[in-house]
Amino acid sequence: MTKKSEKVQLIHPQGKHAPAISADNFNLFEKAILHVMKHSASPITWTQLEKGVKEYLAENDIEFGGSPGWFAVSVKMHLEATGVLERFIEKGKKLHRLKK
């Protein structure tokens, strides 16, 4: 009998339905997103964030069987909803930064 993995219920910043994902996947993508954000000198776009997360996985030899982009955007939205990240528009571009 295998142990059932713990789940994290994600929260959407606009109150929409969000999925529950495994705690292991949540922790992995939260760590990757925070790593990318902390090592970015200025606010970044979603494309830059997604690229950074994929590079983080590759640099750390983490093989991920699912869609890294889907998990990254889902966890990013959760981090926005919980006040860790903020999304804003500057000069017509949607940007992301860590909330202070």
C-alpha positions in Angstrom: 0.0 0.0 0.0 1.4 3.4 -1.0 1.1 6.5 1.2 -1.2 9.1 -0.3 0.7 12.3 -0.9 -0.5 15.4 0.8 -2.2 18.1 -1.3 -2.0 21.9 -1.3 -5.3 23.6 -2.2 -4.2 26.6 -4.4 -5.9 29.9 -4.2 -6.7 32.1 -7.2 -6.1 35.9 -6.8 -9.6 36.6 -8.2 -11.4 34.0 -6.2 -11.8 31.6 -9.2 -11.5 27.9 -8.7 -8.0 26.7 -8.3 -6.7 23.1 -8.3 -5.1 21.1 -5.5 -1.7 19.9 -6.3 0.8 17.6 -4.4 2.7 19.3 -1.7 5.9 18.1 -3.3 5.1 19.8 -6.6 3.9 23.0 -4.7 7.2 23.2 -2.7 9.3 22.6 -5.8 7.6 25.3 -7.9 7.4 27.8 -5.0 11.1 27.3 -4.4 11.9 27.8 -8.1 9.7 30.9 -8.5 11.1 32.5 -5.4 14.7 31.7 -6.5 14.0 33.3 -9.9 12.4 36.4 -8.3 15.1 36.9 -5.7 17.8 36.7 -8.4 16.1 39.2 -10.7 17.4 42.8 -10.4 14.1 44.2 -11.6 10.4 43.2 -12.1 10.0 40.5 -14.7 7.4 39.4 -17.2 5.6 36.0 -17.1 7.7 34.8 -20.0 10.9 35.6 -18.1 9.6 33.9 -15.0 8.6 30.8 -16.8 12.0 30.6 -18.6 13.7 31.1 -15.2 11.7 28.3 -13.6 12.6 25.9 -16.4 16.3 26.9 -16.2 16.1 26.3 -12.4 14.8 22.8 -12.9 17.5 22.0 -15.5 20.3 23.5 -13.4 19.3 21.4 -10.5 18.9 18.2 -12.5 15.2 18.0 -11.6 13.3 15.9 -14.0 9.6 16.9 -14.1 7.2 14.7 -15.9 4.3 17.2 -16.0 4.0 20.6 -17.6 6.4 23.0 -15.8 4.6 26.0 -17.3 1.2 24.9 -16.0 2.5 24.3 -12.5 4.5 27.5 -12.5 1.5 29.6 -13.5 -0.7 27.9 -10.9 1.7 28.4 -8.1 2.5 31.9 -9.2 -1.2 32.8 -9.0 -1.3 31.3 -5.5 1.7 33.4 -4.5 -0.1 36.5 -5.8 -3.3 35.5 -3.9 -1.3 35.0 -0.6 0.6 38.3 -1.0 4.0 37.0 -1.7 4.2 38.2 -5.3 2.5 41.1 -7.0 1.5 41.7 -10.6 1.3 45.2 -12.0 1.3 47.0 -15.3 4.1 49.4 -16.3 4.4 51.0 -19.7 1.8 48.5 -21.0 3.7 45.5 -19.8 2.5 43.0 -17.1 5.3 42.6 -14.6 5.9 40.6 -11.5 7.9 41.3 -8.3 8.2 40.1 -4.8 6.0 42.1 -2.4 8.0 43.9 0.2 
